[in-house]
Amino acid sequence: MFDPFFTTKPIGKDTGMGLSISYKIVMEKHHGKIWCDSTLREGSKFVIEIPVHQSEPIPS
């Protein structure tokens, strides 16, 4: 799901990079976590955790 170019849309409709980019920002830039909880016929929830205090400064 977080792989670049993964999409459920027909070929030629968007690139499927949104979650991959989001994952990189949360994980690499902010040292956080992102995951998806999904239950069949109930829905899905994306959880994003970003630390309040960074272990190292975020480069501009």
mmJSON file of the N, C-alpha and C atoms, coordinates in Angstrom:
{"data_MODEL":{"atom_site":{
"group_PDB":["ATOM","ATOM","ATOM","ATOM","ATOM","ATOM","ATOM","ATOM","ATOM","ATOM","ATOM","ATOM","ATOM","ATOM","ATOM","ATOM","ATOM","ATOM","ATOM","ATOM","ATOM","ATOM","ATOM","ATOM","ATOM","ATOM","ATOM","ATOM","ATOM","ATOM","ATOM","ATOM","ATOM","ATOM","ATOM","ATOM","ATOM","ATOM","ATOM","ATOM","ATOM","ATOM","ATOM","ATOM","ATOM","ATOM","ATOM","ATOM","ATOM","ATOM","ATOM","ATOM","ATOM","ATOM","ATOM","ATOM","ATOM","ATOM","ATOM","ATOM","ATOM","ATOM","ATOM","ATOM","ATOM","ATOM","ATOM","ATOM","ATOM","ATOM","ATOM","ATOM","ATOM","ATOM","ATOM","ATOM","ATOM","ATOM","ATOM","ATOM","ATOM","ATOM","ATOM","ATOM","ATOM","ATOM","ATOM","ATOM","ATOM","ATOM","ATOM","ATOM","ATOM","ATOM","ATOM","ATOM","ATOM","ATOM","ATOM","ATOM","ATOM","ATOM","ATOM","ATOM","ATOM","ATOM","ATOM","ATOM","ATOM","ATOM","ATOM","ATOM","ATOM","ATOM","ATOM","ATOM","ATOM","ATOM","ATOM","ATOM","ATOM","ATOM","ATOM","ATOM","ATOM","ATOM","ATOM","ATOM","ATOM","ATOM","ATOM","ATOM","ATOM","ATOM","ATOM","ATOM","ATOM","ATOM","ATOM","ATOM","ATOM","ATOM","ATOM","ATOM","ATOM","ATOM","ATOM","ATOM","ATOM","ATOM","ATOM","ATOM","ATOM","ATOM","ATOM","ATOM","ATOM","ATOM","ATOM","ATOM","ATOM","ATOM","ATOM","ATOM","ATOM","ATOM","ATOM","ATOM","ATOM","ATOM","ATOM","ATOM","ATOM","ATOM","ATOM","ATOM","ATOM","ATOM","ATOM","ATOM"],
"id":[1,2,3,4,5,6,7,8,9,10,11,12,13,14,15,16,17,18,19,20,21,22,23,24,25,26,27,28,29,30,31,32,33,34,35,36,37,38,39,40,41,42,43,44,45,46,47,48,49,50,51,52,53,54,55,56,57,58,59,60,61,62,63,64,65,66,67,68,69,70,71,72,73,74,75,76,77,78,79,80,81,82,83,84,85,86,87,88,89,90,91,92,93,94,95,96,97,98,99,100,101,102,103,104,105,106,107,108,109,110,111,112,113,114,115,116,117,118,119,120,121,122,123,124,125,126,127,128,129,130,131,132,133,134,135,136,137,138,139,140,141,142,143,144,145,146,147,148,149,150,151,152,153,154,155,156,157,158,159,160,161,162,163,164,165,166,167,168,169,170,171,172,173,174,175,176,177,178,179,180],
"type_symbol":["N","C","C","N","C","C","N","C","C","N","C","C","N","C","C","N","C","C","N","C","C","N","C","C","N","C","C","N","C","C","N","C","C","N","C","C","N","C","C","N","C","C","N","C","C","N","C","C","N","C","C","N","C","C","N","C","C","N","C","C","N","C","C","N","C","C","N","C","C","N","C","C","N","C","C","N","C","C","N","C","C","N","C","C","N","C","C","N","C","C","N","C","C","N","C","C","N","C","C","N","C","C","N","C","C","N","C","C","N","C","C","N","C","C","N","C","C","N","C","C","N","C","C","N","C","C","N","C","C","N","C","C","N","C","C","N","C","C","N","C","C","N","C","C","N","C","C","N","C","C","N","C","C","N","C","C","N","C","C","N","C","C","N","C","C","N","C","C","N","C","C","N","C","C","N","C","C","N","C","C"],
"label_atom_id":["N","CA","C","N","CA","C","N","CA","C","N","CA","C","N","CA","C","N","CA","C","N","CA","C","N","CA","C","N","CA","C","N","CA","C","N","CA","C","N","CA","C","N","CA","C","N","CA","C","N","CA","C","N","CA","C","N","CA","C","N","CA","C","N","CA","C","N","CA","C","N","CA","C","N","CA","C","N","CA","C","N","CA","C","N","CA","C","N","CA","C","N","CA","C","N","CA","C","N","CA","C","N","CA","C","N","CA","C","N","CA","C","N","CA","C","N","CA","C","N","CA","C","N","CA","C","N","CA","C","N","CA","C","N","CA","C","N","CA","C","N","CA","C","N","CA","C","N","CA","C","N","CA","C","N","CA","C","N","CA","C","N","CA","C","N","CA","C","N","CA","C","N","CA","C","N","CA","C","N","CA","C","N","CA","C","N","CA","C","N","CA","C","N","CA","C","N","CA","C","N","CA","C","N","CA","C","N","CA","C"],
"label_alt_id":[null,null,null,null,null,null,null,null,null,null,null,null,null,null,null,null,null,null,null,null,null,null,null,null,null,null,null,null,null,null,null,null,null,null,null,null,null,null,null,null,null,null,null,null,null,null,null,null,null,null,null,null,null,null,null,null,null,null,null,null,null,null,null,null,null,null,null,null,null,null,null,null,null,null,null,null,null,null,null,null,null,null,null,null,null,null,null,null,null,null,null,null,null,null,null,null,null,null,null,null,null,null,null,null,null,null,null,null,null,null,null,null,null,null,null,null,null,null,null,null,null,null,null,null,null,null,null,null,null,null,null,null,null,null,null,null,null,null,null,null,null,null,null,null,null,null,null,null,null,null,null,null,null,null,null,null,null,null,null,null,null,null,null,null,null,null,null,null,null,null,null,null,null,null,null,null,null,null,null,null],
"label_comp_id":["MET","MET","MET","PHE","PHE","PHE","ASP","ASP","ASP","PRO","PRO","PRO","PHE","PHE","PHE","PHE","PHE","PHE","THR","THR","THR","THR","THR","THR","LYS","LYS","LYS","PRO","PRO","PRO","ILE","ILE","ILE","GLY","GLY","GLY","LYS","LYS","LYS","ASP","ASP","ASP","THR","THR","THR","GLY","GLY","GLY","MET","MET","MET","GLY","GLY","GLY","LEU","LEU","LEU","SER","SER","SER","ILE","ILE","ILE","SER","SER","SER","TYR","TYR","TYR","LYS","LYS","LYS","ILE","ILE","ILE","VAL","VAL","VAL","MET","MET","MET","GLU","GLU","GLU","LYS","LYS","LYS","HIS","HIS","HIS","HIS","HIS","HIS","GLY","GLY","GLY","LYS","LYS","LYS","ILE","ILE","ILE","TRP","TRP","TRP","CYS","CYS","CYS","ASP","ASP","ASP","SER","SER","SER","THR","THR","THR","LEU","LEU","LEU","ARG","ARG","ARG","GLU","GLU","GLU","GLY","GLY","GLY","SER","SER","SER","LYS","LYS","LYS","PHE","PHE","PHE","VAL","VAL","VAL","ILE","ILE","ILE","GLU","GLU","GLU","ILE","ILE","ILE","PRO","PRO","PRO","VAL","VAL","VAL","HIS","HIS","HIS","GLN","GLN","GLN","SER","SER","SER","GLU","GLU","GLU","PRO","PRO","PRO","ILE","ILE","ILE","PRO","PRO","PRO","SER","SER","SER"],
"label_asym_id":["A","A","A","A","A","A","A","A","A","A","A","A","A","A","A","A","A","A","A","A","A","A","A","A","A","A","A","A","A","A","A","A","A","A","A","A","A","A","A","A","A","A","A","A","A","A","A","A","A","A","A","A","A","A","A","A","A","A","A","A","A","A","A","A","A","A","A","A","A","A","A","A","A","A","A","A","A","A","A","A","A","A","A","A","A","A","A","A","A","A","A","A","A","A","A","A","A","A","A","A","A","A","A","A","A","A","A","A","A","A","A","A","A","A","A","A","A","A","A","A","A","A","A","A","A","A","A","A","A","A","A","A","A","A","A","A","A","A","A","A","A","A","A","A","A","A","A","A","A","A","A","A","A","A","A","A","A","A","A","A","A","A","A","A","A","A","A","A","A","A","A","A","A","A","A","A","A","A","A","A"],
"label_entity_id":["1","1","1","1","1","1","1","1","1","1","1","1","1","1","1","1","1","1","1","1","1","1","1","1","1","1","1","1","1","1","1","1","1","1","1","1","1","1","1","1","1","1","1","1","1","1","1","1","1","1","1","1","1","1","1","1","1","1","1","1","1","1","1","1","1","1","1","1","1","1","1","1","1","1","1","1","1","1","1","1","1","1","1","1","1","1","1","1","1","1","1","1","1","1","1","1","1","1","1","1","1","1","1","1","1","1","1","1","1","1","1","1","1","1","1","1","1","1","1","1","1","1","1","1","1","1","1","1","1","1","1","1","1","1","1","1","1","1","1","1","1","1","1","1","1","1","1","1","1","1","1","1","1","1","1","1","1","1","1","1","1","1","1","1","1","1","1","1","1","1","1","1","1","1","1","1","1","1","1","1"],
"label_seq_id":[1,1,1,2,2,2,3,3,3,4,4,4,5,5,5,6,6,6,7,7,7,8,8,8,9,9,9,10,10,10,11,11,11,12,12,12,13,13,13,14,14,14,15,15,15,16,16,16,17,17,17,18,18,18,19,19,19,20,20,20,21,21,21,22,22,22,23,23,23,24,24,24,25,25,25,26,26,26,27,27,27,28,28,28,29,29,29,30,30,30,31,31,31,32,32,32,33,33,33,34,34,34,35,35,35,36,36,36,37,37,37,38,38,38,39,39,39,40,40,40,41,41,41,42,42,42,43,43,43,44,44,44,45,45,45,46,46,46,47,47,47,48,48,48,49,49,49,50,50,50,51,51,51,52,52,52,53,53,53,54,54,54,55,55,55,56,56,56,57,57,57,58,58,58,59,59,59,60,60,60],
"pdbx_PDB_ins_code":[null,null,null,null,null,null,null,null,null,null,null,null,null,null,null,null,null,null,null,null,null,null,null,null,null,null,null,null,null,null,null,null,null,null,null,null,null,null,null,null,null,null,null,null,null,null,null,null,null,null,null,null,null,null,null,null,null,null,null,null,null,null,null,null,null,null,null,null,null,null,null,null,null,null,null,null,null,null,null,null,null,null,null,null,null,null,null,null,null,null,null,null,null,null,null,null,null,null,null,null,null,null,null,null,null,null,null,null,null,null,null,null,null,null,null,null,null,null,null,null,null,null,null,null,null,null,null,null,null,null,null,null,null,null,null,null,null,null,null,null,null,null,null,null,null,null,null,null,null,null,null,null,null,null,null,null,null,null,null,null,null,null,null,null,null,null,null,null,null,null,null,null,null,null,null,null,null,null,null,null],
"Cartn_x":[0.816,0.0,0.864,2.02,2.887,3.93,3.85,4.789,4.474,5.52,5.273,4.557,3.666,2.92,1.837,1.644,0.533,-0.759,-1.684,-2.976,-4.023,-5.243,-6.363,-7.122,-6.633,-7.298,-6.826,-7.601,-7.169,-5.85,-5.077,-3.813,-4.053,-3.188,-3.314,-4.077,-4.677,-5.415,-4.568,-3.935,-3.062,-1.841,-0.942,0.299,0.367,-0.52,-0.492,0.683,1.159,2.335,1.997,0.753,0.377,0.781,0.461,0.803,2.304,2.972,4.423,5.119,4.691,5.269,4.956,3.723,3.332,4.17,4.372,5.169,6.596,7.203,8.575,8.66,7.694,7.708,7.586,6.628,6.398,7.581,8.047,9.099,10.485,10.866,12.239,12.452,11.521,11.721,11.374,10.315,9.847,10.111,10.683,10.979,9.726,8.617,7.354,6.959,5.682,5.124,3.823,3.533,2.256,1.832,0.569,0.063,-1.436,-1.963,-3.382,-4.017,-5.112,-5.936,-7.174,-7.441,-8.569,-9.336,-10.663,-11.528,-12.559,-12.63,-13.552,-14.979,-15.623,-17.01,-17.212,-16.109,-16.237,-15.515,-14.426,-13.704,-12.226,-11.553,-10.118,-9.78,-8.67,-8.223,-6.715,-6.23,-4.797,-4.382,-3.307,-2.795,-1.422,-1.228,0.046,0.523,1.739,2.349,3.606,3.675,4.862,5.323,6.596,7.085,7.007,6.728,6.671,8.077,9.055,10.443,11.245,11.979,12.82,14.175,14.716,16.023,17.145,16.895,17.879,17.129,17.744,17.052,16.623,15.463,14.964,15.613,16.341,16.974,15.931,16.224,15.271,15.346],
"Cartn_y":[-1.185,0.0,1.255,1.207,2.373,2.356,1.389,1.308,2.378,3.006,3.98,3.307,4.013,3.59,2.555,2.122,1.224,2.005,1.468,2.115,1.081,1.373,0.504,1.103,2.224,2.905,2.326,2.54,2.085,2.752,2.083,2.612,3.973,4.931,6.277,7.236,6.735,7.582,7.766,8.912,9.228,8.304,8.563,7.792,6.87,7.021,6.157,6.447,7.694,8.003,8.713,9.026,9.802,9.17,7.898,7.247,7.023,6.767,6.578,7.862,8.982,10.273,10.583,10.342,10.572,9.722,8.468,7.554,8.078,8.518,9.035,10.271,11.168,12.385,12.033,11.195,10.844,10.054,9.041,8.154,8.799,9.346,9.827,11.247,12.125,13.525,13.779,13.124,13.38,12.229,11.127,9.953,9.455,9.461,9.021,7.651,7.345,6.06,6.318,5.469,5.534,4.115,3.805,2.479,2.554,1.455,1.384,0.235,0.523,-0.51,-0.663,-1.884,-2.112,-3.353,-3.231,-4.351,-4.497,-5.694,-5.973,-5.58,-4.862,-4.389,-3.352,-2.908,-1.885,-0.604,-0.733,0.46,0.396,1.473,1.572,2.87,2.835,4.009,4.104,5.286,5.542,6.225,5.724,6.278,6.872,8.12,8.812,9.294,8.902,9.366,10.154,11.376,12.212,12.643,12.373,12.733,14.235,14.585,15.994,16.584,15.817,16.267,15.426,16.084,15.395,15.07,13.892,13.499,14.291,14.803,15.624,16.708,17.833,18.917,18.453,18.923,18.636,19.615,19.102,20.026,20.779,22.014,22.826,22.521],
"Cartn_z":[0.0,0.0,0.0,0.658,0.706,-0.404,-1.321,-2.438,-3.476,-4.039,-5.112,-6.279,-6.884,-8.071,-7.797,-6.544,-6.253,-6.411,-7.159,-7.346,-7.677,-7.34,-7.707,-8.88,-9.381,-10.502,-11.83,-12.884,-14.209,-14.62,-15.471,-15.962,-16.611,-16.279,-16.826,-15.926,-14.862,-13.911,-12.66,-12.534,-11.405,-11.376,-10.431,-10.364,-9.16,-8.186,-7.013,-6.09,-6.031,-5.215,-3.906,-3.662,-2.473,-1.159,-0.959,0.298,0.423,-0.678,-0.648,-0.209,-0.749,-0.372,1.093,1.502,2.894,3.841,3.479,4.283,4.452,3.355,3.418,4.314,4.205,5.023,6.502,6.839,8.245,8.815,8.082,8.586,8.554,7.411,7.242,7.757,7.481,7.86,9.325,9.814,11.183,12.15,11.663,12.504,13.228,12.512,13.083,12.577,12.719,12.292,11.541,10.568,9.85,9.522,9.788,9.461,9.219,8.734,8.401,9.168,9.851,10.479,9.608,9.171,8.275,8.7,8.718,9.044,7.936,7.377,6.276,6.654,5.779,5.917,7.029,7.663,8.689,8.315,7.54,7.107,7.441,7.136,7.34,8.056,8.779,9.518,9.352,8.96,8.889,10.177,10.766,12.016,11.734,12.151,11.957,13.324,13.689,14.93,14.584,15.071,14.876,16.265,16.595,17.93,18.185,19.424,19.819,19.793,20.247,20.279,19.307,18.425,17.449,18.082,17.734,18.27,17.602,16.412,15.7,14.938,14.667,13.936,12.542,12.119,10.772,9.81,8.8,7.835,7.03,6.702,5.937,4.469],
"occupancy":[1.0,1.0,1.0,1.0,1.0,1.0,1.0,1.0,1.0,1.0,1.0,1.0,1.0,1.0,1.0,1.0,1.0,1.0,1.0,1.0,1.0,1.0,1.0,1.0,1.0,1.0,1.0,1.0,1.0,1.0,1.0,1.0,1.0,1.0,1.0,1.0,1.0,1.0,1.0,1.0,1.0,1.0,1.0,1.0,1.0,1.0,1.0,1.0,1.0,1.0,1.0,1.0,1.0,1.0,1.0,1.0,1.0,1.0,1.0,1.0,1.0,1.0,1.0,1.0,1.0,1.0,1.0,1.0,1.0,1.0,1.0,1.0,1.0,1.0,1.0,1.0,1.0,1.0,1.0,1.0,1.0,1.0,1.0,1.0,1.0,1.0,1.0,1.0,1.0,1.0,1.0,1.0,1.0,1.0,1.0,1.0,1.0,1.0,1.0,1.0,1.0,1.0,1.0,1.0,1.0,1.0,1.0,1.0,1.0,1.0,1.0,1.0,1.0,1.0,1.0,1.0,1.0,1.0,1.0,1.0,1.0,1.0,1.0,1.0,1.0,1.0,1.0,1.0,1.0,1.0,1.0,1.0,1.0,1.0,1.0,1.0,1.0,1.0,1.0,1.0,1.0,1.0,1.0,1.0,1.0,1.0,1.0,1.0,1.0,1.0,1.0,1.0,1.0,1.0,1.0,1.0,1.0,1.0,1.0,1.0,1.0,1.0,1.0,1.0,1.0,1.0,1.0,1.0,1.0,1.0,1.0,1.0,1.0,1.0,1.0,1.0,1.0,1.0,1.0,1.0],
"B_iso_or_equiv":[0.0,0.0,0.0,0.0,0.0,0.0,0.0,0.0,0.0,0.0,0.0,0.0,0.0,0.0,0.0,0.0,0.0,0.0,0.0,0.0,0.0,0.0,0.0,0.0,0.0,0.0,0.0,0.0,0.0,0.0,0.0,0.0,0.0,0.0,0.0,0.0,0.0,0.0,0.0,0.0,0.0,0.0,0.0,0.0,0.0,0.0,0.0,0.0,0.0,0.0,0.0,0.0,0.0,0.0,0.0,0.0,0.0,0.0,0.0,0.0,0.0,0.0,0.0,0.0,0.0,0.0,0.0,0.0,0.0,0.0,0.0,0.0,0.0,0.0,0.0,0.0,0.0,0.0,0.0,0.0,0.0,0.0,0.0,0.0,0.0,0.0,0.0,0.0,0.0,0.0,0.0,0.0,0.0,0.0,0.0,0.0,0.0,0.0,0.0,0.0,0.0,0.0,0.0,0.0,0.0,0.0,0.0,0.0,0.0,0.0,0.0,0.0,0.0,0.0,0.0,0.0,0.0,0.0,0.0,0.0,0.0,0.0,0.0,0.0,0.0,0.0,0.0,0.0,0.0,0.0,0.0,0.0,0.0,0.0,0.0,0.0,0.0,0.0,0.0,0.0,0.0,0.0,0.0,0.0,0.0,0.0,0.0,0.0,0.0,0.0,0.0,0.0,0.0,0.0,0.0,0.0,0.0,0.0,0.0,0.0,0.0,0.0,0.0,0.0,0.0,0.0,0.0,0.0,0.0,0.0,0.0,0.0,0.0,0.0,0.0,0.0,0.0,0.0,0.0,0.0],
"pdbx_formal_charge":[null,null,null,null,null,null,null,null,null,null,null,null,null,null,null,null,null,null,null,null,null,null,null,null,null,null,null,null,null,null,null,null,null,null,null,null,null,null,null,null,null,null,null,null,null,null,null,null,null,null,null,null,null,null,null,null,null,null,null,null,null,null,null,null,null,null,null,null,null,null,null,null,null,null,null,null,null,null,null,null,null,null,null,null,null,null,null,null,null,null,null,null,null,null,null,null,null,null,null,null,null,null,null,null,null,null,null,null,null,null,null,null,null,null,null,null,null,null,null,null,null,null,null,null,null,null,null,null,null,null,null,null,null,null,null,null,null,null,null,null,null,null,null,null,null,null,null,null,null,null,null,null,null,null,null,null,null,null,null,null,null,null,null,null,null,null,null,null,null,null,null,null,null,null,null,null,null,null,null,null],
"auth_seq_id":[1,1,1,2,2,2,3,3,3,4,4,4,5,5,5,6,6,6,7,7,7,8,8,8,9,9,9,10,10,10,11,11,11,12,12,12,13,13,13,14,14,14,15,15,15,16,16,16,17,17,17,18,18,18,19,19,19,20,20,20,21,21,21,22,22,22,23,23,23,24,24,24,25,25,25,26,26,26,27,27,27,28,28,28,29,29,29,30,30,30,31,31,31,32,32,32,33,33,33,34,34,34,35,35,35,36,36,36,37,37,37,38,38,38,39,39,39,40,40,40,41,41,41,42,42,42,43,43,43,44,44,44,45,45,45,46,46,46,47,47,47,48,48,48,49,49,49,50,50,50,51,51,51,52,52,52,53,53,53,54,54,54,55,55,55,56,56,56,57,57,57,58,58,58,59,59,59,60,60,60],
"auth_comp_id":["MET","MET","MET","PHE","PHE","PHE","ASP","ASP","ASP","PRO","PRO","PRO","PHE","PHE","PHE","PHE","PHE","PHE","THR","THR","THR","THR","THR","THR","LYS","LYS","LYS","PRO","PRO","PRO","ILE","ILE","ILE","GLY","GLY","GLY","LYS","LYS","LYS","ASP","ASP","ASP","THR","THR","THR","GLY","GLY","GLY","MET","MET","MET","GLY","GLY","GLY","LEU","LEU","LEU","SER","SER","SER","ILE","ILE","ILE","SER","SER","SER","TYR","TYR","TYR","LYS","LYS","LYS","ILE","ILE","ILE","VAL","VAL","VAL","MET","MET","MET","GLU","GLU","GLU","LYS","LYS","LYS","HIS","HIS","HIS","HIS","HIS","HIS","GLY","GLY","GLY","LYS","LYS","LYS","ILE","ILE","ILE","TRP","TRP","TRP","CYS","CYS","CYS","ASP","ASP","ASP","SER","SER","SER","THR","THR","THR","LEU","LEU","LEU","ARG","ARG","ARG","GLU","GLU","GLU","GLY","GLY","GLY","SER","SER","SER","LYS","LYS","LYS","PHE","PHE","PHE","VAL","VAL","VAL","ILE","ILE","ILE","GLU","GLU","GLU","ILE","ILE","ILE","PRO","PRO","PRO","VAL","VAL","VAL","HIS","HIS","HIS","GLN","GLN","GLN","SER","SER","SER","GLU","GLU","GLU","PRO","PRO","PRO","ILE","ILE","ILE","PRO","PRO","PRO","SER","SER","SER"],
"auth_asym_id":["A","A","A","A","A","A","A","A","A","A","A","A","A","A","A","A","A","A","A","A","A","A","A","A","A","A","A","A","A","A","A","A","A","A","A","A","A","A","A","A","A","A","A","A","A","A","A","A","A","A","A","A","A","A","A","A","A","A","A","A","A","A","A","A","A","A","A","A","A","A","A","A","A","A","A","A","A","A","A","A","A","A","A","A","A","A","A","A","A","A","A","A","A","A","A","A","A","A","A","A","A","A","A","A","A","A","A","A","A","A","A","A","A","A","A","A","A","A","A","A","A","A","A","A","A","A","A","A","A","A","A","A","A","A","A","A","A","A","A","A","A","A","A","A","A","A","A","A","A","A","A","A","A","A","A","A","A","A","A","A","A","A","A","A","A","A","A","A","A","A","A","A","A","A","A","A","A","A","A","A"],
"auth_atom_id":["N","CA","C","N","CA","C","N","CA","C","N","CA","C","N","CA","C","N","CA","C","N","CA","C","N","CA","C","N","CA","C","N","CA","C","N","CA","C","N","CA","C","N","CA","C","N","CA","C","N","CA","C","N","CA","C","N","CA","C","N","CA","C","N","CA","C","N","CA","C","N","CA","C","N","CA","C","N","CA","C","N","CA","C","N","CA","C","N","CA","C","N","CA","C","N","CA","C","N","CA","C","N","CA","C","N","CA","C","N","CA","C","N","CA","C","N","CA","C","N","CA","C","N","CA","C","N","CA","C","N","CA","C","N","CA","C","N","CA","C","N","CA","C","N","CA","C","N","CA","C","N","CA","C","N","CA","C","N","CA","C","N","CA","C","N","CA","C","N","CA","C","N","CA","C","N","CA","C","N","CA","C","N","CA","C","N","CA","C","N","CA","C","N","CA","C","N","CA","C","N","CA","C","N","CA","C","N","CA","C"],
"pdbx_PDB_model_num":[1,1,1,1,1,1,1,1,1,1,1,1,1,1,1,1,1,1,1,1,1,1,1,1,1,1,1,1,1,1,1,1,1,1,1,1,1,1,1,1,1,1,1,1,1,1,1,1,1,1,1,1,1,1,1,1,1,1,1,1,1,1,1,1,1,1,1,1,1,1,1,1,1,1,1,1,1,1,1,1,1,1,1,1,1,1,1,1,1,1,1,1,1,1,1,1,1,1,1,1,1,1,1,1,1,1,1,1,1,1,1,1,1,1,1,1,1,1,1,1,1,1,1,1,1,1,1,1,1,1,1,1,1,1,1,1,1,1,1,1,1,1,1,1,1,1,1,1,1,1,1,1,1,1,1,1,1,1,1,1,1,1,1,1,1,1,1,1,1,1,1,1,1,1,1,1,1,1,1,1]
}}}
